[in-house]
Amino acid sequence: MGKQTSKLKPRELSDLNIQTNFSEKELQEWYKGFIKECPKGSLTMDEFKRVYSDFFPHGDATSFAEYVFKAFDKNKDGTLDFKEFMCALSVSSRGSVDQKIQFAFQIYDLNGDGVISKQEMLEIIRAIHKMVASTTASEHSGMTPEDRTDQIFKRMDKNADDKLSMTEFMDGVKQVPSIVNFLQEDA
């Protein structure tokens, strides 16, 4: 494959403009940066983990970054191309509250079966705990990942089946004002 150009093709630009909440100018700027950082035109999981870890230098973000990467990688080919990257970035930074909650659900639903089990929730909570382990945010509650998982399930699992459906997850997240306020903030 030859060297990537620093401009998106008109068709790709038009498609991304429709599929994301970014203007054509913003997309072109993002593309320039993406190609500069990823000359092959895609980002591997290891590259993504390194970038993600830069945002959490005092913790271990590798596990959580892996879960996020898998949610971004829509075609499941083990890489993130520019389209996957921008669609995920659009939802996470400029999407509606419902879109952001649905995206979070995809991250937590590790096996993709349409529900979040207690074990899946525990794995994500552990990964988050490791990622923010040395920040005051993790020391705030003093709860273990197991305690936090139990608390979440007591609050959200309305039918007590030890699984969270998309509806239970959305309703549960919306009942916590601090989470909703965080999701409404612009990136």
Secondary structure, 3 states (H helix, E strand, C coil): CCCCCCCCCHHHHHHHHHHCCCCHHHHHHHHHHHHHHCCCCEEEHHHHHHHHHHCCCCCCCHHHHHHHHHHHCCCCCCEEEHHHHHHHHHHHHHCCHHHHHHHHHHHHCCCCCCCEEHHHHHHHHHHHHHHCCCCHHHHCCCCCHHHHHHHHHHHHCCCCCCEECHHHHHHHHHCCHHHHHHHHCCC
